[in-house]
Each structure stands twice: as C-alpha cells, then as structure tokens.
C-alpha cells in the first residue's frame, strides 16, 4: 500500500519525501512503513493510480530539472 506525498506535474527537490510504502516481509514480522525520498531535483511526469502494488511495479516517473 502506498501513500503519495507528491502530485502529477509537481516540482520536487532533493531529499523531499515522495511516498510511504507499507512493506510486508516473509519472516512473520509486522509490516513496516518505509519512506522514500527524492535523490535529486525534478518534475513528476507520470504517477500510478494504483495504491496497491507488488515488488518491482511502476510507481512514478521523474524528469530531471
């Protein structure tokens, strides 16, 4: 499950929070929330509408500025 903090067309900056994802593991531990931050400045040019994804699913596209 994903909670986005950015919107389509938004300018983002390095270290800005992009989204949080609820991760499930195979060890029987409780799910954990993992925060994901931008590695560099850019523009959100594509974003998934699905808030339930699997490993390696496409989430968003960032065009460098």
mmCIF file of the N, C-alpha and C atoms, coordinates in Angstrom:
data_MODEL
# 
_entry.id   MODEL 
# 
loop_
_atom_site.group_PDB 
_atom_site.id 
_atom_site.type_symbol 
_atom_site.label_atom_id 
_atom_site.label_alt_id 
_atom_site.label_comp_id 
_atom_site.label_asym_id 
_atom_site.label_entity_id 
_atom_site.label_seq_id 
_atom_site.pdbx_PDB_ins_code 
_atom_site.Cartn_x 
_atom_site.Cartn_y 
_atom_site.Cartn_z 
_atom_site.occupancy 
_atom_site.B_iso_or_equiv 
_atom_site.pdbx_formal_charge 
_atom_site.auth_seq_id 
_atom_site.auth_comp_id 
_atom_site.auth_asym_id 
_atom_site.auth_atom_id 
_atom_site.pdbx_PDB_model_num 
ATOM 1   N N  . UNK A 1 1  ? 0.848  -1.177  0.000   1.00 0.00 ? 1  UNK A N  1 
ATOM 2   C CA . UNK A 1 1  ? 0.000  0.000   0.000   1.00 0.00 ? 1  UNK A CA 1 
ATOM 3   C C  . UNK A 1 1  ? 0.892  1.238   0.000   1.00 0.00 ? 1  UNK A C  1 
ATOM 4   N N  . UNK A 1 2  ? 0.493  2.230   -0.782  1.00 0.00 ? 2  UNK A N  1 
ATOM 5   C CA . UNK A 1 2  ? 1.301  3.441   -0.950  1.00 0.00 ? 2  UNK A CA 1 
ATOM 6   C C  . UNK A 1 2  ? 0.505  4.668   -0.541  1.00 0.00 ? 2  UNK A C  1 
ATOM 7   N N  . UNK A 1 3  ? 1.178  5.620   0.103   1.00 0.00 ? 3  UNK A N  1 
ATOM 8   C CA . UNK A 1 3  ? 0.619  6.932   0.384   1.00 0.00 ? 3  UNK A CA 1 
ATOM 9   C C  . UNK A 1 3  ? 1.538  7.952   -0.271  1.00 0.00 ? 3  UNK A C  1 
ATOM 10  N N  . UNK A 1 4  ? 1.039  8.593   -1.330  1.00 0.00 ? 4  UNK A N  1 
ATOM 11  C CA . UNK A 1 4  ? 1.843  9.570   -2.057  1.00 0.00 ? 4  UNK A CA 1 
ATOM 12  C C  . UNK A 1 4  ? 1.827  10.930  -1.367  1.00 0.00 ? 4  UNK A C  1 
ATOM 13  N N  . UNK A 1 5  ? 2.961  11.637  -1.453  1.00 0.00 ? 5  UNK A N  1 
ATOM 14  C CA . UNK A 1 5  ? 3.082  13.000  -0.950  1.00 0.00 ? 5  UNK A CA 1 
ATOM 15  C C  . UNK A 1 5  ? 3.330  13.983  -2.083  1.00 0.00 ? 5  UNK A C  1 
ATOM 16  N N  . UNK A 1 6  ? 3.337  13.503  -3.313  1.00 0.00 ? 6  UNK A N  1 
ATOM 17  C CA . UNK A 1 6  ? 3.555  14.359  -4.481  1.00 0.00 ? 6  UNK A CA 1 
ATOM 18  C C  . UNK A 1 6  ? 2.392  14.169  -5.449  1.00 0.00 ? 6  UNK A C  1 
ATOM 19  N N  . UNK A 1 7  ? 2.250  15.152  -6.351  1.00 0.00 ? 7  UNK A N  1 
ATOM 20  C CA . UNK A 1 7  ? 1.189  15.106  -7.348  1.00 0.00 ? 7  UNK A CA 1 
ATOM 21  C C  . UNK A 1 7  ? 1.792  15.217  -8.746  1.00 0.00 ? 7  UNK A C  1 
ATOM 22  N N  . UNK A 1 8  ? 1.047  14.776  -9.730  1.00 0.00 ? 8  UNK A N  1 
ATOM 23  C CA . UNK A 1 8  ? 1.458  14.862  -11.122 1.00 0.00 ? 8  UNK A CA 1 
ATOM 24  C C  . UNK A 1 8  ? 1.733  16.320  -11.489 1.00 0.00 ? 8  UNK A C  1 
ATOM 25  N N  . UNK A 1 9  ? 2.880  16.574  -12.122 1.00 0.00 ? 9  UNK A N  1 
ATOM 26  C CA . UNK A 1 9  ? 3.256  17.919  -12.535 1.00 0.00 ? 9  UNK A CA 1 
ATOM 27  C C  . UNK A 1 9  ? 3.975  18.732  -11.475 1.00 0.00 ? 9  UNK A C  1 
ATOM 28  N N  . UNK A 1 10 ? 4.128  18.179  -10.289 1.00 0.00 ? 10 UNK A N  1 
ATOM 29  C CA . UNK A 1 10 ? 4.777  18.893  -9.186  1.00 0.00 ? 10 UNK A CA 1 
ATOM 30  C C  . UNK A 1 10 ? 6.298  18.881  -9.334  1.00 0.00 ? 10 UNK A C  1 
ATOM 31  N N  . UNK A 1 11 ? 6.930  19.998  -9.012  1.00 0.00 ? 11 UNK A N  1 
ATOM 32  C CA . UNK A 1 11 ? 8.390  20.070  -8.956  1.00 0.00 ? 11 UNK A CA 1 
ATOM 33  C C  . UNK A 1 11 ? 8.822  19.533  -7.602  1.00 0.00 ? 11 UNK A C  1 
ATOM 34  N N  . UNK A 1 12 ? 9.806  18.651  -7.619  1.00 0.00 ? 12 UNK A N  1 
ATOM 35  C CA . UNK A 1 12 ? 10.314 18.082  -6.373  1.00 0.00 ? 12 UNK A CA 1 
ATOM 36  C C  . UNK A 1 12 ? 11.776 18.471  -6.195  1.00 0.00 ? 12 UNK A C  1 
ATOM 37  N N  . UNK A 1 13 ? 12.237 18.356  -4.971  1.00 0.00 ? 13 UNK A N  1 
ATOM 38  C CA . UNK A 1 13 ? 13.604 18.738  -4.640  1.00 0.00 ? 13 UNK A CA 1 
ATOM 39  C C  . UNK A 1 13 ? 14.306 17.597  -3.925  1.00 0.00 ? 13 UNK A C  1 
ATOM 40  N N  . UNK A 1 14 ? 15.621 17.570  -4.024  1.00 0.00 ? 14 UNK A N  1 
ATOM 41  C CA . UNK A 1 14 ? 16.419 16.530  -3.394  1.00 0.00 ? 14 UNK A CA 1 
ATOM 42  C C  . UNK A 1 14 ? 16.036 16.380  -1.922  1.00 0.00 ? 14 UNK A C  1 
ATOM 43  N N  . UNK A 1 15 ? 15.909 15.142  -1.476  1.00 0.00 ? 15 UNK A N  1 
ATOM 44  C CA . UNK A 1 15 ? 15.558 14.762  -0.100  1.00 0.00 ? 15 UNK A CA 1 
ATOM 45  C C  . UNK A 1 15 ? 14.113 15.055  0.283   1.00 0.00 ? 15 UNK A C  1 
ATOM 46  N N  . UNK A 1 16 ? 13.269 15.431  -0.674  1.00 0.00 ? 16 UNK A N  1 
ATOM 47  C CA . UNK A 1 16 ? 11.839 15.616  -0.409  1.00 0.00 ? 16 UNK A CA 1 
ATOM 48  C C  . UNK A 1 16 ? 11.162 14.247  -0.338  1.00 0.00 ? 16 UNK A C  1 
ATOM 49  N N  . UNK A 1 17 ? 10.240 14.075  0.605   1.00 0.00 ? 17 UNK A N  1 
ATOM 50  C CA . UNK A 1 17 ? 9.527  12.802  0.709   1.00 0.00 ? 17 UNK A CA 1 
ATOM 51  C C  . UNK A 1 17 ? 8.584  12.647  -0.483  1.00 0.00 ? 17 UNK A C  1 
ATOM 52  N N  . UNK A 1 18 ? 8.704  11.520  -1.194  1.00 0.00 ? 18 UNK A N  1 
ATOM 53  C CA . UNK A 1 18 ? 7.849  11.242  -2.339  1.00 0.00 ? 18 UNK A CA 1 
ATOM 54  C C  . UNK A 1 18 ? 6.636  10.410  -1.945  1.00 0.00 ? 18 UNK A C  1 
ATOM 55  N N  . UNK A 1 19 ? 6.893  9.347   -1.200  1.00 0.00 ? 19 UNK A N  1 
ATOM 56  C CA . UNK A 1 19 ? 5.799  8.478   -0.783  1.00 0.00 ? 19 UNK A CA 1 
ATOM 57  C C  . UNK A 1 19 ? 6.234  7.604   0.383   1.00 0.00 ? 19 UNK A C  1 
ATOM 58  N N  . UNK A 1 20 ? 5.244  6.989   1.011   1.00 0.00 ? 20 UNK A N  1 
ATOM 59  C CA . UNK A 1 20 ? 5.470  5.966   2.028   1.00 0.00 ? 20 UNK A CA 1 
ATOM 60  C C  . UNK A 1 20 ? 4.862  4.676   1.497   1.00 0.00 ? 20 UNK A C  1 
ATOM 61  N N  . UNK A 1 21 ? 5.521  3.581   1.764   1.00 0.00 ? 21 UNK A N  1 
ATOM 62  C CA . UNK A 1 21 ? 5.025  2.291   1.312   1.00 0.00 ? 21 UNK A CA 1 
ATOM 63  C C  . UNK A 1 21 ? 5.001  1.326   2.496   1.00 0.00 ? 21 UNK A C  1 
ATOM 64  N N  . UNK A 1 22 ? 3.917  0.593   2.606   1.00 0.00 ? 22 UNK A N  1 
ATOM 65  C CA . UNK A 1 22 ? 3.776  -0.407  3.654   1.00 0.00 ? 22 UNK A CA 1 
ATOM 66  C C  . UNK A 1 22 ? 4.384  -1.698  3.119   1.00 0.00 ? 22 UNK A C  1 
ATOM 67  N N  . UNK A 1 23 ? 5.454  -2.167  3.741   1.00 0.00 ? 23 UNK A N  1 
ATOM 68  C CA . UNK A 1 23 ? 6.163  -3.348  3.266   1.00 0.00 ? 23 UNK A CA 1 
ATOM 69  C C  . UNK A 1 23 ? 5.845  -4.550  4.144   1.00 0.00 ? 23 UNK A C  1 
ATOM 70  N N  . UNK A 1 24 ? 5.590  -5.647  3.469   1.00 0.00 ? 24 UNK A N  1 
ATOM 71  C CA . UNK A 1 24 ? 5.354  -6.915  4.143   1.00 0.00 ? 24 UNK A CA 1 
ATOM 72  C C  . UNK A 1 24 ? 6.566  -7.801  3.899   1.00 0.00 ? 24 UNK A C  1 
ATOM 73  N N  . UNK A 1 25 ? 6.920  -8.604  4.871   1.00 0.00 ? 25 UNK A N  1 
ATOM 74  C CA . UNK A 1 25 ? 8.081  -9.474  4.726   1.00 0.00 ? 25 UNK A CA 1 
ATOM 75  C C  . UNK A 1 25 ? 7.645  -10.925 4.855   1.00 0.00 ? 25 UNK A C  1 
ATOM 76  N N  . UNK A 1 26 ? 8.557  -11.818 4.636   1.00 0.00 ? 26 UNK A N  1 
ATOM 77  C CA . UNK A 1 26 ? 8.253  -13.248 4.682   1.00 0.00 ? 26 UNK A CA 1 
ATOM 78  C C  . UNK A 1 26 ? 8.781  -13.909 5.947   1.00 0.00 ? 26 UNK A C  1 
ATOM 79  N N  . UNK A 1 27 ? 9.141  -13.087 6.937   1.00 0.00 ? 27 UNK A N  1 
ATOM 80  C CA . UNK A 1 27 ? 9.712  -13.636 8.168   1.00 0.00 ? 27 UNK A CA 1 
ATOM 81  C C  . UNK A 1 27 ? 8.712  -13.694 9.314   1.00 0.00 ? 27 UNK A C  1 
ATOM 82  N N  . UNK A 1 28 ? 7.468  -13.271 9.063   1.00 0.00 ? 28 UNK A N  1 
ATOM 83  C CA . UNK A 1 28 ? 6.453  -13.316 10.102  1.00 0.00 ? 28 UNK A CA 1 
ATOM 84  C C  . UNK A 1 28 ? 6.424  -12.098 11.000  1.00 0.00 ? 28 UNK A C  1 
ATOM 85  N N  . UNK A 1 29 ? 7.225  -11.081 10.702  1.00 0.00 ? 29 UNK A N  1 
ATOM 86  C CA . UNK A 1 29 ? 7.223  -9.849  11.488  1.00 0.00 ? 29 UNK A CA 1 
ATOM 87  C C  . UNK A 1 29 ? 6.074  -8.954  11.023  1.00 0.00 ? 29 UNK A C  1 
ATOM 88  N N  . UNK A 1 30 ? 5.762  -7.930  11.830  1.00 0.00 ? 30 UNK A N  1 
ATOM 89  C CA . UNK A 1 30 ? 4.722  -6.986  11.457  1.00 0.00 ? 30 UNK A CA 1 
ATOM 90  C C  . UNK A 1 30 ? 5.148  -6.175  10.237  1.00 0.00 ? 30 UNK A C  1 
ATOM 91  N N  . UNK A 1 31 ? 4.185  -5.720  9.414   1.00 0.00 ? 31 UNK A N  1 
ATOM 92  C CA . UNK A 1 31 ? 4.519  -4.845  8.284   1.00 0.00 ? 31 UNK A CA 1 
ATOM 93  C C  . UNK A 1 31 ? 5.174  -3.553  8.789   1.00 0.00 ? 31 UNK A C  1 
ATOM 94  N N  . UNK A 1 32 ? 6.006  -2.952  7.944   1.00 0.00 ? 32 UNK A N  1 
ATOM 95  C CA . UNK A 1 32 ? 6.704  -1.718  8.299   1.00 0.00 ? 32 UNK A CA 1 
ATOM 96  C C  . UNK A 1 32 ? 6.430  -0.653  7.252   1.00 0.00 ? 32 UNK A C  1 
ATOM 97  N N  . UNK A 1 33 ? 6.413  0.607   7.692   1.00 0.00 ? 33 UNK A N  1 
ATOM 98  C CA . UNK A 1 33 ? 6.269  1.732   6.780   1.00 0.00 ? 33 UNK A CA 1 
ATOM 99  C C  . UNK A 1 33 ? 7.665  2.202   6.384   1.00 0.00 ? 33 UNK A C  1 
ATOM 100 N N  . UNK A 1 34 ? 7.903  2.269   5.082   1.00 0.00 ? 34 UNK A N  1 
ATOM 101 C CA . UNK A 1 34 ? 9.199  2.716   4.567   1.00 0.00 ? 34 UNK A CA 1 
ATOM 102 C C  . UNK A 1 34 ? 8.986  4.025   3.812   1.00 0.00 ? 34 UNK A C  1 
ATOM 103 N N  . UNK A 1 35 ? 9.740  5.051   4.169   1.00 0.00 ? 35 UNK A N  1 
ATOM 104 C CA . UNK A 1 35 ? 9.661  6.342   3.495   1.00 0.00 ? 35 UNK A CA 1 
ATOM 105 C C  . UNK A 1 35 ? 10.639 6.371   2.326   1.00 0.00 ? 35 UNK A C  1 
ATOM 106 N N  . UNK A 1 36 ? 10.226 6.988   1.215   1.00 0.00 ? 36 UNK A N  1 
ATOM 107 C CA . UNK A 1 36 ? 11.078 7.096   0.029   1.00 0.00 ? 36 UNK A CA 1 
ATOM 108 C C  . UNK A 1 36 ? 11.237 8.574   -0.302  1.00 0.00 ? 36 UNK A C  1 
ATOM 109 N N  . UNK A 1 37 ? 12.498 9.005   -0.474  1.00 0.00 ? 37 UNK A N  1 
ATOM 110 C CA . UNK A 1 37 ? 12.835 10.404  -0.708  1.00 0.00 ? 37 UNK A CA 1 
ATOM 111 C C  . UNK A 1 37 ? 13.470 10.577  -2.092  1.00 0.00 ? 37 UNK A C  1 
ATOM 112 N N  . UNK A 1 38 ? 13.358 11.775  -2.639  1.00 0.00 ? 38 UNK A N  1 
ATOM 113 C CA . UNK A 1 38 ? 13.933 12.104  -3.947  1.00 0.00 ? 38 UNK A CA 1 
ATOM 114 C C  . UNK A 1 38 ? 15.453 12.125  -3.862  1.00 0.00 ? 38 UNK A C  1 
ATOM 115 N N  . UNK A 1 39 ? 16.096 11.562  -4.869  1.00 0.00 ? 39 UNK A N  1 
ATOM 116 C CA . UNK A 1 39 ? 17.557 11.567  -4.937  1.00 0.00 ? 39 UNK A CA 1 
ATOM 117 C C  . UNK A 1 39 ? 18.094 12.852  -5.541  1.00 0.00 ? 39 UNK A C  1 
ATOM 118 N N  . UNK A 1 40 ? 17.249 13.558  -6.321  1.00 0.00 ? 40 UNK A N  1 
ATOM 119 C CA . UNK A 1 40 ? 17.663 14.815  -6.944  1.00 0.00 ? 40 UNK A CA 1 
ATOM 120 C C  . UNK A 1 40 ? 16.422 15.638  -7.276  1.00 0.00 ? 40 UNK A C  1 
ATOM 121 N N  . UNK A 1 41 ? 16.628 16.869  -7.727  1.00 0.00 ? 41 UNK A N  1 
ATOM 122 C CA . UNK A 1 41 ? 15.526 17.733  -8.140  1.00 0.00 ? 41 UNK A CA 1 
ATOM 123 C C  . UNK A 1 41 ? 14.908 17.185  -9.421  1.00 0.00 ? 41 UNK A C  1 
ATOM 124 N N  . UNK A 1 42 ? 13.620 17.465  -9.624  1.00 0.00 ? 42 UNK A N  1 
ATOM 125 C CA . UNK A 1 42 ? 12.973 17.014  -10.843 1.00 0.00 ? 42 UNK A CA 1 
ATOM 126 C C  . UNK A 1 42 ? 11.515 17.397  -10.901 1.00 0.00 ? 42 UNK A C  1 
ATOM 127 N N  . UNK A 1 43 ? 10.826 16.832  -11.882 1.00 0.00 ? 43 UNK A N  1 
ATOM 128 C CA . UNK A 1 43 ? 9.419  17.091  -12.132 1.00 0.00 ? 43 UNK A CA 1 
ATOM 129 C C  . UNK A 1 43 ? 8.701  15.751  -12.245 1.00 0.00 ? 43 UNK A C  1 
ATOM 130 N N  . UNK A 1 44 ? 7.595  15.586  -11.525 1.00 0.00 ? 44 UNK A N  1 
ATOM 131 C CA . UNK A 1 44 ? 6.819  14.357  -11.600 1.00 0.00 ? 44 UNK A CA 1 
ATOM 132 C C  . UNK A 1 44 ? 6.038  14.380  -12.909 1.00 0.00 ? 44 UNK A C  1 
ATOM 133 N N  . UNK A 1 45 ? 6.379  13.496  -13.868 1.00 0.00 ? 45 UNK A N  1 
ATOM 134 C CA . UNK A 1 45 ? 5.699  13.499  -15.159 1.00 0.00 ? 45 UNK A CA 1 
ATOM 135 C C  . UNK A 1 45 ? 4.762  12.309  -15.341 1.00 0.00 ? 45 UNK A C  1 
ATOM 136 N N  . UNK A 1 46 ? 4.807  11.342  -14.436 1.00 0.00 ? 46 UNK A N  1 
ATOM 137 C CA . UNK A 1 46 ? 3.903  10.201  -14.515 1.00 0.00 ? 46 UNK A CA 1 
ATOM 138 C C  . UNK A 1 46 ? 3.775  9.603   -13.120 1.00 0.00 ? 46 UNK A C  1 
ATOM 139 N N  . UNK A 1 47 ? 2.576  9.153   -12.776 1.00 0.00 ? 47 UNK A N  1 
ATOM 140 C CA . UNK A 1 47 ? 2.347  8.581   -11.456 1.00 0.00 ? 47 UNK A CA 1 
ATOM 141 C C  . UNK A 1 47 ? 1.259  7.520   -11.571 1.00 0.00 ? 47 UNK A C  1 
ATOM 142 N N  . UNK A 1 48 ? 1.429  6.410   -10.866 1.00 0.00 ? 48 UNK A N  1 
ATOM 143 C CA . UNK A 1 48 ? 0.441  5.342   -10.922 1.00 0.00 ? 48 UNK A CA 1 
ATOM 144 C C  . UNK A 1 48 ? -0.816 5.739   -10.160 1.00 0.00 ? 48 UNK A C  1 
ATOM 145 N N  . UNK A 1 49 ? -1.933 5.222   -10.562 1.00 0.00 ? 49 UNK A N  1 
ATOM 146 C CA . UNK A 1 49 ? -3.197 5.465   -9.860  1.00 0.00 ? 49 UNK A CA 1 
ATOM 147 C C  . UNK A 1 49 ? -3.483 4.343   -8.872  1.00 0.00 ? 49 UNK A C  1 
ATOM 148 N N  . UNK A 1 50 ? -2.730 3.268   -8.967  1.00 0.00 ? 50 UNK A N  1 
ATOM 149 C CA . UNK A 1 50 ? -2.932 2.105   -8.119  1.00 0.00 ? 50 UNK A CA 1 
ATOM 150 C C  . UNK A 1 50 ? -2.168 2.289   -6.811  1.00 0.00 ? 50 UNK A C  1 
ATOM 151 N N  . UNK A 1 51 ? -2.845 2.208   -5.700  1.00 0.00 ? 51 UNK A N  1 
ATOM 152 C CA . UNK A 1 51 ? -2.194 2.363   -4.402  1.00 0.00 ? 51 UNK A CA 1 
ATOM 153 C C  . UNK A 1 51 ? -1.860 1.023   -3.759  1.00 0.00 ? 51 UNK A C  1 
ATOM 154 N N  . UNK A 1 52 ? -2.065 -0.041  -4.498  1.00 0.00 ? 52 UNK A N  1 
ATOM 155 C CA . UNK A 1 52 ? -1.707 -1.381  -4.044  1.00 0.00 ? 52 UNK A CA 1 
ATOM 156 C C  . UNK A 1 52 ? -0.799 -1.991  -5.104  1.00 0.00 ? 52 UNK A C  1 
ATOM 157 N N  . UNK A 1 53 ? 0.473  -2.160  -4.780  1.00 0.00 ? 53 UNK A N  1 
ATOM 158 C CA . UNK A 1 53 ? 1.443  -2.614  -5.772  1.00 0.00 ? 53 UNK A CA 1 
ATOM 159 C C  . UNK A 1 53 ? 2.244  -3.800  -5.246  1.00 0.00 ? 53 UNK A C  1 
ATOM 160 N N  . UNK A 1 54 ? 2.910  -4.455  -6.160  1.00 0.00 ? 54 UNK A N  1 
ATOM 161 C CA . UNK A 1 54 ? 3.815  -5.553  -5.841  1.00 0.00 ? 54 UNK A CA 1 
ATOM 162 C C  . UNK A 1 54 ? 5.248  -5.098  -6.076  1.00 0.00 ? 54 UNK A C  1 
ATOM 163 N N  . UNK A 1 55 ? 6.178  -5.903  -5.612  1.00 0.00 ? 55 UNK A N  1 
ATOM 164 C CA . UNK A 1 55 ? 7.592  -5.605  -5.812  1.00 0.00 ? 55 UNK A CA 1 
ATOM 165 C C  . UNK A 1 55 ? 7.866  -5.421  -7.298  1.00 0.00 ? 55 UNK A C  1 
ATOM 166 N N  . UNK A 1 56 ? 8.608  -4.408  -7.651  1.00 0.00 ? 56 UNK A N  1 
ATOM 167 C CA . UNK A 1 56 ? 9.041  -4.044  -8.999  1.00 0.00 ? 56 UNK A CA 1 
ATOM 168 C C  . UNK A 1 56 ? 7.955  -3.386  -9.842  1.00 0.00 ? 56 UNK A C  1 
ATOM 169 N N  . UNK A 1 57 ? 6.770  -3.095  -9.284  1.00 0.00 ? 57 UNK A N  1 
ATOM 170 C CA . UNK A 1 57 ? 5.741  -2.383  -10.034 1.00 0.00 ? 57 UNK A CA 1 
ATOM 171 C C  . UNK A 1 57 ? 6.150  -0.928  -10.245 1.00 0.00 ? 57 UNK A C  1 
ATOM 172 N N  . UNK A 1 58 ? 5.683  -0.338  -11.330 1.00 0.00 ? 58 UNK A N  1 
ATOM 173 C CA . UNK A 1 58 ? 5.951  1.061   -11.661 1.00 0.00 ? 58 UNK A CA 1 
ATOM 174 C C  . UNK A 1 58 ? 5.164  1.968   -10.730 1.00 0.00 ? 58 UNK A C  1 
ATOM 175 N N  . UNK A 1 59 ? 5.815  2.987   -10.155 1.00 0.00 ? 59 UNK A N  1 
ATOM 176 C CA . UNK A 1 59 ? 5.136  3.906   -9.239  1.00 0.00 ? 59 UNK A CA 1 
ATOM 177 C C  . UNK A 1 59 ? 5.035  5.318   -9.790  1.00 0.00 ? 59 UNK A C  1 
ATOM 178 N N  . UNK A 1 60 ? 6.181  5.899   -10.175 1.00 0.00 ? 60 UNK A N  1 
ATOM 179 C CA . UNK A 1 60 ? 6.171  7.252   -10.681 1.00 0.00 ? 60 UNK A CA 1 
ATOM 180 C C  . UNK A 1 60 ? 7.379  7.516   -11.560 1.00 0.00 ? 60 UNK A C  1 
ATOM 181 N N  . UNK A 1 61 ? 7.256  8.554   -12.389 1.00 0.00 ? 61 UNK A N  1 
ATOM 182 C CA . UNK A 1 61 ? 8.356  8.946   -13.260 1.00 0.00 ? 61 UNK A CA 1 
ATOM 183 C C  . UNK A 1 61 ? 8.802  10.352  -12.915 1.00 0.00 ? 61 UNK A C  1 
ATOM 184 N N  . UNK A 1 62 ? 10.098 10.558  -12.843 1.00 0.00 ? 62 UNK A N  1 
ATOM 185 C CA . UNK A 1 62 ? 10.669 11.869  -12.515 1.00 0.00 ? 62 UNK A CA 1 
ATOM 186 C C  . UNK A 1 62 ? 11.586 12.300  -13.655 1.00 0.00 ? 62 UNK A C  1 
ATOM 187 N N  . UNK A 1 63 ? 11.352 13.517  -14.159 1.00 0.00 ? 63 UNK A N  1 
ATOM 188 C CA . UNK A 1 63 ? 12.216 14.086  -15.184 1.00 0.00 ? 63 UNK A CA 1 
ATOM 189 C C  . UNK A 1 63 ? 13.172 15.056  -14.495 1.00 0.00 ? 63 UNK A C  1 
ATOM 190 N N  . UNK A 1 64 ? 14.477 14.859  -14.650 1.00 0.00 ? 64 UNK A N  1 
ATOM 191 C CA . UNK A 1 64 ? 15.451 15.755  -14.003 1.00 0.00 ? 64 UNK A CA 1 
ATOM 192 C C  . UNK A 1 64 ? 15.291 17.189  -14.481 1.00 0.00 ? 64 UNK A C  1 
ATOM 193 N N  . UNK A 1 65 ? 15.542 18.117  -13.592 1.00 0.00 ? 65 UNK A N  1 
ATOM 194 C CA . UNK A 1 65 ? 15.493 19.559  -13.940 1.00 0.00 ? 65 UNK A CA 1 
ATOM 195 C C  . UNK A 1 65 ? 16.887 20.098  -14.145 1.00 0.00 ? 65 UNK A C  1 
# 
